[in-house]
Amino acid sequence: MFRKLSFKKIYVFLHKQIHGTMNVISIIGQKGGCGKTTMTILLASALAYKYGKKVVVLDCDTNQQSLVKIRQRDIRDITPYKTLKDGQEVHEVREYDIYMAYKKQSKQGIKPYDVVACEEKVAPIIEYLVKMDEQGCDYAFLDLPGNVDSDEYNQILSLCNIVFLPFIGDDLNFDSNFDFAMKSCLKVLKSKSNENLKKVYGYWSKYSSKVRPAEFRGYCEKVKNELPIVEMLENKFHFTNAVGNKYFMNTLVTPVKYADSGNLEGITSEMFNKIEEID
C-alpha cells in the first residue's frame, strides 16, 4: 500500500493523524562513519536530559540496529549484579559513574527516552509516529541507513520536518557526502510535494584544524553555491577520540565524561536553538 503512495499522499495521511505538535528529525548521510548515529544519540540525549523534551528514537537501520544495541549496552552497564567480595555477596554495577548520573536524573524525574527497533518501511514508521504524537512526544528521530536507492527511503525521508546533513572536511569524505546530498536526497528535499520539510541544516562533522584553510573554504563555497537549500551551522563538531566511548555516547544520561570534547556543547546548543526557532 505505502510503496505506491506519492509524497503528497504520505504528507496528507500523516497530517490528518498527527496534530502538528511533534517534529520528526533525521540526520542523514550515505557514507558509513559520517557520524549519523553518534549525533543522533548526542542530540536526542541533549533534548531529553538537558532541555527536558519528550523524545523517541526509531532505529530504522535493520541491518545494524546500532542504536538498539547501544541502549541494551547502556542498560546492562547500570543494572546491579551479584558478585562475591571478600567472601561476601554484594551488588555492583559495571559503570558506577554512569549509574550515579542515571540515579541523579531519576531523582529529578527525568526518564530515559525510548529507543525502538523499527523496519525501514513507511507503514510501521507512520503508525509509530502517530502513536507517539498522541502521547505528547516533542521530537521523534529517525535513524536511517545510508541506502537511498529506493522509493521507500525517499518516502520515509519525506516524513521528516527537520534534516541535518553532516559534512566531513577531507576530499574522500566530503565528495561522498556532497554527492549524496546532490544526487540522491536533494530531489526529495526540494520536492514541492514534500510540504512536511521545514528546514535542512548542514554541519561539519569530525572537523579537524589539520585541513588546510584554503581547502576548507573551497568546501564551504561549494556547499553554499551548489546546495543553497542547506543552511550551514556555525558550530563544528570537532574530531574527538571520545566518540564511541560509552561515557560519551550514552542513551541514558548526558555525557558523564568528555562533556567538553569535540565542541559538543556548541553544536548541540546551536541545533537545539535552530529547532526551537522552527517551532
LUMNUPA-979560 format. One record per residue (C-alpha): residue number from 1; z, x negated, y. Coordinates in pm, 1 decimal, decimal comma. Layout:
BEGIN
SITE|seq|pz|px|py
SITE|NUM|Z|X|Y
...
***
This chain:
BEGIN
SITE|seq|pz|px|py
SITE|1|0,0|0,0|0,0
SITE|2|110,6|-251,7|259,4
SITE|3|-150,9|-514,3|181,0
SITE|4|-419,0|-295,8|339,7
SITE|5|-223,8|-194,8|648,8
SITE|6|-359,4|-310,3|983,0
SITE|7|-131,1|-491,9|1227,0
SITE|8|-127,7|-175,7|1437,9
SITE|9|-16,9|42,6|1147,3
SITE|10|255,8|-203,3|1048,9
SITE|11|385,9|-201,0|1404,6
SITE|12|382,6|180,0|1422,4
SITE|13|557,2|204,6|1084,3
SITE|14|824,7|-39,9|1193,3
SITE|15|862,3|106,0|1541,3
SITE|16|927,0|454,6|1405,3
SITE|17|1215,5|337,7|1190,2
SITE|18|1371,4|55,9|1391,7
SITE|19|1544,7|170,9|1706,8
SITE|20|1442,7|-131,6|1911,5
SITE|21|1789,7|-288,6|1919,1
SITE|22|1718,3|-572,1|1674,1
SITE|23|1490,3|-868,2|1734,4
SITE|24|1306,2|-1037,5|1447,0
SITE|25|1275,3|-1414,8|1479,8
SITE|26|1084,0|-1672,1|1277,9
SITE|27|1049,9|-2048,4|1306,7
SITE|28|710,2|-2123,8|1159,4
SITE|29|505,1|-2426,4|1061,0
SITE|30|273,9|-2531,6|782,9
SITE|31|380,3|-2889,2|719,3
SITE|32|683,7|-2941,2|499,0
SITE|33|957,8|-3132,7|677,0
SITE|34|882,9|-2998,4|1025,0
SITE|35|1235,0|-2852,7|1037,9
SITE|36|1182,7|-2477,2|990,4
SITE|37|1479,3|-2426,5|759,7
SITE|38|1702,3|-2668,8|949,5
SITE|39|1651,2|-2493,1|1281,7
SITE|40|1679,8|-2150,1|1121,5
SITE|41|2028,7|-2243,7|999,2
SITE|42|2134,5|-2407,8|1325,7
SITE|43|2011,0|-2125,3|1548,6
SITE|44|2135,3|-1845,1|1322,2
SITE|45|2477,7|-2011,2|1299,8
SITE|46|2492,6|-2060,0|1677,6
SITE|47|2404,8|-1695,1|1740,5
SITE|48|2657,8|-1569,3|1485,3
SITE|49|2951,8|-1805,5|1527,7
SITE|50|2923,1|-1928,1|1886,0
SITE|51|2775,4|-1624,6|2060,3
SITE|52|2920,8|-1350,9|1838,4
SITE|53|2592,6|-1184,2|1742,1
SITE|54|2534,0|-994,3|1418,3
SITE|55|2273,5|-1193,9|1227,9
SITE|56|2092,2|-1174,5|894,9
SITE|57|1860,7|-1435,3|742,2
SITE|58|1588,1|-1337,3|495,6
SITE|59|1480,5|-1628,0|276,5
SITE|60|1120,8|-1531,3|200,8
SITE|61|1016,4|-1867,4|55,8
SITE|62|1018,8|-1753,2|-305,6
SITE|63|909,5|-2093,5|-438,2
SITE|64|1205,1|-2288,6|-297,5
SITE|65|1470,2|-2041,9|-172,4
SITE|66|1631,1|-2334,8|14,3
SITE|67|1848,8|-2115,3|233,7
SITE|68|1986,4|-1918,6|-59,9
SITE|69|2071,0|-2244,7|-238,6
SITE|70|2238,2|-2386,0|73,5
SITE|71|2451,0|-2071,7|110,1
SITE|72|2553,4|-2099,0|-257,6
SITE|73|2649,0|-2462,5|-198,6
SITE|74|2847,8|-2373,0|113,3
SITE|75|3045,8|-2103,7|-68,6
SITE|76|3116,7|-2341,6|-357,4
SITE|77|3244,0|-2606,7|-115,8
SITE|78|3514,4|-2379,8|33,9
SITE|79|3614,2|-2197,4|-285,5
SITE|80|3952,2|-2322,6|-418,6
SITE|81|3955,9|-2451,3|-774,8
SITE|82|4238,3|-2558,2|-1004,1
SITE|83|4297,4|-2924,0|-1082,1
SITE|84|4578,9|-3149,7|-1202,9
SITE|85|4754,0|-3381,3|-957,1
SITE|86|5048,5|-3591,8|-1069,2
SITE|87|5075,6|-3369,9|-1372,5
SITE|88|5093,7|-3053,7|-1163,9
SITE|89|4830,7|-2782,0|-1140,7
SITE|90|4718,5|-2747,4|-778,6
SITE|91|4440,7|-2574,1|-586,4
SITE|92|4191,8|-2786,2|-395,2
SITE|93|3860,4|-2737,8|-216,2
SITE|94|3559,5|-2968,0|-220,6
SITE|95|3517,0|-2983,6|158,1
SITE|96|3850,5|-2949,0|335,3
SITE|97|3719,5|-2977,4|693,9
SITE|98|3462,9|-2703,4|636,3
SITE|99|3725,2|-2490,8|461,7
SITE|100|3964,5|-2518,3|758,5
SITE|101|3687,1|-2439,2|1008,2
SITE|102|3593,2|-2135,2|799,7
SITE|103|3958,2|-2019,6|787,4
SITE|104|3984,6|-2057,2|1165,5
SITE|105|3672,5|-1846,4|1218,4
SITE|106|3802,8|-1585,4|975,2
SITE|107|4128,9|-1551,2|1170,2
SITE|108|3916,6|-1484,8|1480,2
SITE|109|3740,7|-1203,0|1295,8
SITE|110|3413,2|-1395,2|1261,6
SITE|111|3237,4|-1314,7|934,9
SITE|112|2950,7|-1509,4|774,9
SITE|113|2604,6|-1370,7|830,0
SITE|114|2410,5|-1255,3|525,0
SITE|115|2155,2|-1482,6|361,7
SITE|116|1928,1|-1267,5|146,2
SITE|117|1659,6|-1364,6|-103,4
SITE|118|1352,0|-1156,3|-26,5
SITE|119|997,1|-1151,5|-156,8
SITE|120|721,3|-1274,1|71,2
SITE|121|584,3|-920,2|88,1
SITE|122|565,2|-672,8|373,5
SITE|123|719,9|-371,7|199,1
SITE|124|1059,5|-519,0|96,1
SITE|125|1090,5|-705,9|427,1
SITE|126|1034,0|-388,7|629,9
SITE|127|1277,2|-199,6|406,3
SITE|128|1548,5|-458,2|465,4
SITE|129|1479,7|-484,4|840,1
SITE|130|1516,3|-108,5|877,9
SITE|131|1841,3|-118,1|681,1
SITE|132|1988,0|-398,8|892,8
SITE|133|1881,7|-235,4|1219,7
SITE|134|2058,2|83,8|1116,9
SITE|135|2372,2|-126,7|1057,6
SITE|136|2359,7|-260,7|1413,4
SITE|137|2222,8|-606,5|1344,6
SITE|138|2122,4|-800,5|1657,1
SITE|139|1887,9|-1060,8|1507,8
SITE|140|1701,0|-1096,4|1179,2
SITE|141|1548,3|-1433,0|1084,8
SITE|142|1250,3|-1459,2|851,9
SITE|143|1235,1|-1797,9|680,4
SITE|144|872,6|-1815,4|566,3
SITE|145|680,4|-2067,0|354,1
SITE|146|401,4|-2274,0|505,3
SITE|147|130,1|-2078,0|327,3
SITE|148|-77,5|-1898,9|592,0
SITE|149|-393,1|-1835,2|392,6
SITE|150|-314,7|-1474,0|313,3
SITE|151|-324,2|-1135,9|481,4
SITE|152|30,4|-1077,2|355,9
SITE|153|161,5|-1372,8|556,8
SITE|154|-15,8|-1257,2|872,3
SITE|155|122,2|-906,0|832,1
SITE|156|474,5|-1041,5|788,3
SITE|157|431,1|-1262,1|1094,8
SITE|158|321,0|-958,2|1294,0
SITE|159|666,9|-806,8|1236,8
SITE|160|828,9|-1079,1|1448,2
SITE|161|936,0|-1030,2|1808,6
SITE|162|1001,7|-1398,0|1879,9
SITE|163|835,7|-1701,5|1721,2
SITE|164|937,8|-2065,9|1755,7
SITE|165|686,4|-2341,1|1674,4
SITE|166|819,1|-2693,2|1603,3
SITE|167|601,3|-2987,6|1702,7
SITE|168|664,0|-3344,5|1588,0
SITE|169|551,5|-3623,8|1820,7
SITE|170|351,7|-3854,3|1599,0
SITE|171|-17,8|-3845,9|1508,3
SITE|172|4,6|-3725,4|1149,9
SITE|173|269,8|-3459,3|1201,2
SITE|174|151,7|-3341,2|1542,3
SITE|175|-205,9|-3288,1|1429,2
SITE|176|-93,1|-3091,0|1124,8
SITE|177|131,2|-2854,9|1319,4
SITE|178|-114,8|-2821,2|1603,7
SITE|179|-396,7|-2729,9|1365,1
SITE|180|-166,9|-2476,6|1200,2
SITE|181|-98,8|-2311,0|1535,6
SITE|182|-462,2|-2318,8|1645,3
SITE|183|-645,4|-2212,0|1331,2
SITE|184|-402,1|-2012,1|1126,5
SITE|185|-146,1|-1827,7|1335,0
SITE|186|-297,6|-1813,8|1682,5
SITE|187|-521,2|-1521,8|1590,1
SITE|188|-213,4|-1329,7|1475,9
SITE|189|-4,5|-1424,6|1776,6
SITE|190|-281,2|-1332,7|2021,6
SITE|191|-389,1|-1014,8|1843,7
SITE|192|-390,9|-715,6|2077,0
SITE|193|-269,2|-501,0|1789,5
SITE|194|33,9|-727,0|1748,7
SITE|195|244,6|-537,6|2002,0
SITE|196|568,8|-643,5|1835,2
SITE|197|545,8|-1003,0|1953,7
SITE|198|722,8|-1067,8|2282,2
SITE|199|714,6|-1446,4|2313,0
SITE|200|602,8|-1768,1|2142,9
SITE|201|808,8|-2079,5|2215,5
SITE|202|731,1|-2434,9|2113,5
SITE|203|980,3|-2718,2|2090,8
SITE|204|979,8|-3084,2|1996,8
SITE|205|1148,8|-3144,1|1661,2
SITE|206|1259,0|-3483,0|1530,2
SITE|207|1180,5|-3620,7|1875,0
SITE|208|1204,6|-3997,5|1893,1
SITE|209|1208,4|-4217,9|2201,8
SITE|210|1008,5|-4470,4|1997,8
SITE|211|693,7|-4266,7|2059,9
SITE|212|501,0|-4426,3|2345,9
SITE|213|535,3|-4223,7|2668,9
SITE|214|158,5|-4206,5|2725,9
SITE|215|104,9|-4085,5|2370,7
SITE|216|371,8|-3817,4|2405,9
SITE|217|227,4|-3699,6|2738,6
SITE|218|-104,2|-3657,5|2559,2
SITE|219|58,2|-3428,5|2302,8
SITE|220|220,0|-3223,3|2579,3
SITE|221|-108,5|-3186,2|2765,4
SITE|222|-291,5|-3078,5|2451,7
SITE|223|-39,9|-2801,0|2385,0
SITE|224|-46,2|-2692,3|2748,5
SITE|225|-425,2|-2681,7|2774,3
SITE|226|-522,8|-2551,2|2430,4
SITE|227|-222,2|-2334,0|2341,8
SITE|228|-139,9|-2156,7|2668,7
SITE|229|26,4|-1874,9|2472,4
SITE|230|304,1|-2121,0|2378,4
SITE|231|587,1|-2187,6|2625,7
SITE|232|742,7|-2526,0|2550,8
SITE|233|1121,0|-2558,7|2574,4
SITE|234|1264,9|-2824,9|2799,3
SITE|235|1519,1|-2947,1|2544,3
SITE|236|1402,9|-3156,6|2249,9
SITE|237|1567,0|-3165,0|1908,6
SITE|238|1604,9|-3540,0|1862,6
SITE|239|1579,5|-3719,8|1533,3
SITE|240|1922,2|-3736,0|1368,8
SITE|241|2043,1|-3866,3|1036,2
SITE|242|2283,8|-3572,9|1027,4
SITE|243|2006,1|-3333,6|920,4
SITE|244|2061,5|-3245,1|557,0
SITE|245|2430,1|-3330,7|573,1
SITE|246|2645,7|-3036,8|458,7
SITE|247|2872,0|-3081,0|763,4
SITE|248|2570,4|-3034,4|989,8
SITE|249|2352,2|-2780,1|807,0
SITE|250|2610,3|-2521,9|709,5
SITE|251|2561,9|-2146,4|696,2
SITE|252|2933,2|-2057,5|710,3
SITE|253|3050,9|-2246,4|1018,8
SITE|254|2917,4|-2422,4|1323,2
SITE|255|2877,4|-2797,9|1261,4
SITE|256|3222,1|-2943,5|1192,7
SITE|257|3097,3|-3297,6|1233,6
SITE|258|2792,2|-3438,7|1412,0
SITE|259|2808,4|-3146,7|1657,7
SITE|260|2654,8|-3361,5|1931,9
SITE|261|2381,5|-3506,9|1711,1
SITE|262|2018,9|-3454,2|1796,5
SITE|263|2089,5|-3264,2|2120,1
SITE|264|2191,2|-2966,7|1906,5
SITE|265|2388,6|-2807,7|2189,2
SITE|266|2098,4|-2837,4|2431,7
SITE|267|1827,3|-2696,9|2206,0
SITE|268|2027,1|-2405,9|2060,0
SITE|269|2165,2|-2309,5|2402,2
SITE|270|1816,5|-2300,7|2552,6
SITE|271|1686,1|-2098,0|2258,7
SITE|272|1971,7|-1851,2|2299,7
SITE|273|1906,4|-1817,1|2673,2
SITE|274|1534,1|-1755,8|2613,5
SITE|275|1613,5|-1491,7|2352,2
SITE|276|1860,4|-1320,6|2584,3
SITE|277|1604,0|-1316,6|2866,5
SITE|278|1366,8|-1123,9|2643,3
SITE|279|1638,4|-873,0|2552,5
***
